[in-house]
Amino acid sequence: MASSTTIPLPARSALLGVLAGARSMTPLAVLVLNHHRPSLAGAWQTWPVLREPAGRLAIVLAAAGELVVDKLPATPSRTKPGPLLGRIGSGALVGAALATTGRGEHVNTGAVLGAIGGLVGTLAGAALRTGGQQTGLPDAVFAVVEDAATITCALAMVSAE
């Protein structure tokens, strides 16, 4: 019987993409925070921004900033063209990066799965936040739950083998 942490690499790339749809920088930040983890060894670790400590720090700071900015009333909807393309692109990047780990490189497959995941995660997250408004609870409650779920699930996807 498979362990609960055994998730096929393509599924992990797609799921990290979904999480990028929720918080565009969080999955990538979780990945770079685990840069030296042996199970994540892959070509992504040599990509220009990802190989440099300063680049990894910038990604982590961007993710932290996103957690704050998401709650501001002036933040545009994630489904507007710019934010949507950013989330799809982030999903593609994290999916491609993860796809370089394991047995062989499947960068293109990982990128496509991550991008599709990014689109799905964006639309699902928008629906959740819109539906949450009907409860009468403040939007910030749903935003914090989305933050916690994204961080927890990204950690699970990066830790899975």
C-alpha atoms as a printed R data frame, in Angstrom:
    type eleno elety resid chain resno       x      y       z
1   ATOM     1    CA   MET     A     1   0.000  0.000   0.000
2   ATOM     2    CA   ALA     A     2   1.282  3.435  -0.893
3   ATOM     3    CA   SER     A     3   2.233  5.875   1.812
4   ATOM     4    CA   SER     A     4  -0.010  8.900   2.251
5   ATOM     5    CA   THR     A     5   2.912 11.048   1.122
6   ATOM     6    CA   THR     A     6   3.327  9.198  -2.184
7   ATOM     7    CA   ILE     A     7   1.955 11.508  -4.847
8   ATOM     8    CA   PRO     A     8   3.051 11.203  -8.485
9   ATOM     9    CA   LEU     A     9   5.252 14.069  -9.638
10  ATOM    10    CA   PRO     A    10   2.858 15.261 -12.379
11  ATOM    11    CA   ALA     A    11   0.039 15.472  -9.831
12  ATOM    12    CA   ARG     A    12   2.277 17.427  -7.473
13  ATOM    13    CA   SER     A    13   3.156 19.873 -10.271
14  ATOM    14    CA   ALA     A    14  -0.537 20.365 -11.060
15  ATOM    15    CA   LEU     A    15  -1.482 20.757  -7.400
16  ATOM    16    CA   LEU     A    16   1.264 23.317  -6.805
17  ATOM    17    CA   GLY     A    17  -0.193 25.146  -9.805
18  ATOM    18    CA   VAL     A    18  -3.635 25.108  -8.183
19  ATOM    19    CA   LEU     A    19  -2.071 26.572  -5.051
20  ATOM    20    CA   ALA     A    20  -0.387 29.274  -7.166
21  ATOM    21    CA   GLY     A    21  -3.896 30.193  -8.266
22  ATOM    22    CA   ALA     A    22  -4.715 30.841  -4.616
23  ATOM    23    CA   ARG     A    23  -1.493 32.657  -3.688
24  ATOM    24    CA   SER     A    24   0.782 33.166  -6.658
25  ATOM    25    CA   MET     A    25   4.089 33.285  -4.784
26  ATOM    26    CA   THR     A    26   3.489 30.885  -1.878
27  ATOM    27    CA   PRO     A    27   4.163 27.563  -3.654
28  ATOM    28    CA   LEU     A    28   7.370 28.909  -5.181
29  ATOM    29    CA   ALA     A    29   8.435 30.350  -1.803
30  ATOM    30    CA   VAL     A    30   7.853 26.986  -0.115
31  ATOM    31    CA   LEU     A    31   9.897 25.300  -2.839
32  ATOM    32    CA   VAL     A    32  12.834 27.706  -2.524
33  ATOM    33    CA   LEU     A    33  12.773 27.461   1.270
34  ATOM    34    CA   ASN     A    34  13.431 23.744   0.721
35  ATOM    35    CA   HIS     A    35  16.171 24.414  -1.863
36  ATOM    36    CA   HIS     A    36  18.703 22.051  -0.297
37  ATOM    37    CA   ARG     A    37  16.310 19.181   0.426
38  ATOM    38    CA   PRO     A    38  17.800 16.040  -1.219
39  ATOM    39    CA   SER     A    39  14.427 14.805  -2.477
40  ATOM    40    CA   LEU     A    40  14.015 18.059  -4.419
41  ATOM    41    CA   ALA     A    41  17.349 17.885  -6.215
42  ATOM    42    CA   GLY     A    42  16.857 18.962  -9.793
43  ATOM    43    CA   ALA     A    43  17.781 21.376 -12.531
44  ATOM    44    CA   TRP     A    44  15.517 24.052 -11.019
45  ATOM    45    CA   GLN     A    45  18.139 24.597  -8.319
46  ATOM    46    CA   THR     A    46  20.512 25.991 -10.954
47  ATOM    47    CA   TRP     A    47  18.009 28.339 -12.612
48  ATOM    48    CA   PRO     A    48  19.405 31.892 -12.327
49  ATOM    49    CA   VAL     A    49  17.081 33.463  -9.724
50  ATOM    50    CA   LEU     A    50  16.439 30.228  -7.863
51  ATOM    51    CA   ARG     A    51  20.102 29.337  -7.388
52  ATOM    52    CA   GLU     A    52  21.035 32.636  -5.740
53  ATOM    53    CA   PRO     A    53  20.242 33.225  -2.052
54  ATOM    54    CA   ALA     A    54  19.206 36.804  -2.857
55  ATOM    55    CA   GLY     A    55  16.789 35.575  -5.517
56  ATOM    56    CA   ARG     A    56  15.272 33.022  -3.162
57  ATOM    57    CA   LEU     A    57  14.953 35.685  -0.465
58  ATOM    58    CA   ALA     A    58  13.176 37.998  -2.910
59  ATOM    59    CA   ILE     A    59  10.672 35.229  -3.687
60  ATOM    60    CA   VAL     A    60  10.008 34.602   0.006
61  ATOM    61    CA   LEU     A    61   9.581 38.341   0.669
62  ATOM    62    CA   ALA     A    62   7.226 38.631  -2.312
63  ATOM    63    CA   ALA     A    63   5.156 35.748  -0.939
64  ATOM    64    CA   ALA     A    64   4.975 37.386   2.482
65  ATOM    65    CA   GLY     A    65   3.990 40.673   0.882
66  ATOM    66    CA   GLU     A    66   1.294 38.978  -1.137
67  ATOM    67    CA   LEU     A    67  -0.243 37.575   2.053
68  ATOM    68    CA   VAL     A    68  -0.636 41.154   3.293
69  ATOM    69    CA   VAL     A    69  -1.618 42.872   0.035
70  ATOM    70    CA   ASP     A    70  -4.324 40.300  -0.696
71  ATOM    71    CA   LYS     A    71  -6.385 41.664   2.187
72  ATOM    72    CA   LEU     A    72  -6.274 45.299   1.067
73  ATOM    73    CA   PRO     A    73  -9.469 46.685  -0.489
74  ATOM    74    CA   ALA     A    74  -7.567 48.207  -3.435
75  ATOM    75    CA   THR     A    75  -6.134 44.834  -4.499
76  ATOM    76    CA   PRO     A    76  -7.550 43.923  -7.936
77  ATOM    77    CA   SER     A    77  -9.534 40.761  -8.493
78  ATOM    78    CA   ARG     A    78  -7.426 37.690  -9.212
79  ATOM    79    CA   THR     A    79  -9.550 37.075 -12.315
80  ATOM    80    CA   LYS     A    80  -8.568 40.356 -14.014
81  ATOM    81    CA   PRO     A    81  -6.148 39.751 -16.914
82  ATOM    82    CA   GLY     A    82  -2.909 40.836 -15.171
83  ATOM    83    CA   PRO     A    83  -3.355 38.912 -11.909
84  ATOM    84    CA   LEU     A    84  -4.786 35.920 -13.780
85  ATOM    85    CA   LEU     A    85  -1.792 35.703 -16.116
86  ATOM    86    CA   GLY     A    86   0.553 36.132 -13.143
87  ATOM    87    CA   ARG     A    87  -1.058 33.209 -11.306
88  ATOM    88    CA   ILE     A    88  -1.017 31.010 -14.395
89  ATOM    89    CA   GLY     A    89   2.629 31.941 -14.997
90  ATOM    90    CA   SER     A    90   3.553 31.261 -11.391
91  ATOM    91    CA   GLY     A    91   1.808 27.892 -11.596
92  ATOM    92    CA   ALA     A    92   3.738 27.090 -14.767
93  ATOM    93    CA   LEU     A    93   7.035 28.070 -13.144
94  ATOM    94    CA   VAL     A    94   6.565 26.066  -9.954
95  ATOM    95    CA   GLY     A    95   5.181 23.099 -11.928
96  ATOM    96    CA   ALA     A    96   8.187 23.163 -14.268
97  ATOM    97    CA   ALA     A    97  10.621 23.496 -11.362
98  ATOM    98    CA   LEU     A    98   9.180 20.550  -9.505
99  ATOM    99    CA   ALA     A    99   9.143 18.504 -12.708
100 ATOM   100    CA   THR     A   100  12.955 18.686 -12.872
101 ATOM   101    CA   THR     A   101  13.208 16.586  -9.711
102 ATOM   102    CA   GLY     A   102  13.006 12.821  -9.583
103 ATOM   103    CA   ARG     A   103  13.732 10.581 -12.520
104 ATOM   104    CA   GLY     A   104  14.359 12.761 -15.494
105 ATOM   105    CA   GLU     A   105  13.212 16.154 -16.533
106 ATOM   106    CA   HIS     A   106   9.706 16.814 -17.726
107 ATOM   107    CA   VAL     A   107   9.822 20.595 -17.651
108 ATOM   108    CA   ASN     A   108   7.252 21.148 -20.386
109 ATOM   109    CA   THR     A   109   4.758 18.728 -18.865
110 ATOM   110    CA   GLY     A   110   5.243 20.254 -15.427
111 ATOM   111    CA   ALA     A   111   4.805 23.759 -16.832
112 ATOM   112    CA   VAL     A   112   1.584 22.872 -18.650
113 ATOM   113    CA   LEU     A   113   0.153 21.046 -15.630
114 ATOM   114    CA   GLY     A   114   1.168 23.911 -13.339
115 ATOM   115    CA   ALA     A   115  -0.380 26.493 -15.672
116 ATOM   116    CA   ILE     A   116  -3.653 24.584 -15.892
117 ATOM   117    CA   GLY     A   117  -3.573 24.215 -12.127
118 ATOM   118    CA   GLY     A   118  -2.984 27.954 -11.812
119 ATOM   119    CA   LEU     A   119  -6.098 28.684 -13.856
120 ATOM   120    CA   VAL     A   120  -8.199 26.192 -11.895
121 ATOM   121    CA   GLY     A   121  -6.917 27.488  -8.554
122 ATOM   122    CA   THR     A   122  -7.589 31.086  -9.531
123 ATOM   123    CA   LEU     A   123 -11.181 30.390 -10.517
124 ATOM   124    CA   ALA     A   124 -11.839 28.132  -7.527
125 ATOM   125    CA   GLY     A   125 -10.366 30.657  -5.098
126 ATOM   126    CA   ALA     A   126 -12.420 33.472  -6.595
127 ATOM   127    CA   ALA     A   127 -15.576 31.369  -6.278
128 ATOM   128    CA   LEU     A   128 -14.757 30.544  -2.663
129 ATOM   129    CA   ARG     A   129 -14.166 34.168  -1.744
130 ATOM   130    CA   THR     A   130 -17.311 35.315  -3.585
131 ATOM   131    CA   GLY     A   131 -19.393 32.581  -1.972
132 ATOM   132    CA   GLY     A   132 -17.966 33.479   1.397
133 ATOM   133    CA   GLN     A   133 -19.487 36.934   1.148
134 ATOM   134    CA   GLN     A   134 -22.938 35.349   1.427
135 ATOM   135    CA   THR     A   135 -22.156 34.149   4.952
136 ATOM   136    CA   GLY     A   136 -21.878 37.667   6.280
137 ATOM   137    CA   LEU     A   137 -18.379 37.017   7.614
138 ATOM   138    CA   PRO     A   138 -15.660 39.500   6.671
139 ATOM   139    CA   ASP     A   139 -13.709 38.663   3.531
140 ATOM   140    CA   ALA     A   140 -10.514 38.705   5.609
141 ATOM   141    CA   VAL     A   141 -11.682 35.537   7.394
142 ATOM   142    CA   PHE     A   142 -11.806 33.649   4.106
143 ATOM   143    CA   ALA     A   143  -8.529 35.216   2.986
144 ATOM   144    CA   VAL     A   144  -6.722 33.981   6.113
145 ATOM   145    CA   VAL     A   145  -8.233 30.500   5.725
146 ATOM   146    CA   GLU     A   146  -7.074 30.515   2.096
147 ATOM   147    CA   ASP     A   147  -3.581 31.589   3.238
148 ATOM   148    CA   ALA     A   148  -3.379 28.780   5.802
149 ATOM   149    CA   ALA     A   149  -4.675 26.157   3.376
150 ATOM   150    CA   THR     A   150  -2.273 27.279   0.640
151 ATOM   151    CA   ILE     A   151   0.772 27.228   2.911
152 ATOM   152    CA   THR     A   152  -0.152 23.869   4.460
153 ATOM   153    CA   CYS     A   153  -0.878 22.212   1.131
154 ATOM   154    CA   ALA     A   154   2.250 23.655  -0.518
155 ATOM   155    CA   LEU     A   155   4.323 22.221   2.330
156 ATOM   156    CA   ALA     A   156   2.633 18.849   1.824
157 ATOM   157    CA   MET     A   157   3.287 18.881  -1.950
158 ATOM   158    CA   VAL     A   158   6.936 19.845  -1.524
159 ATOM   159    CA   SER     A   159   7.410 17.237   1.230
160 ATOM   160    CA   ALA     A   160   5.694 14.422  -0.668
161 ATOM   161    CA   GLU     A   161   7.767 11.903  -2.547
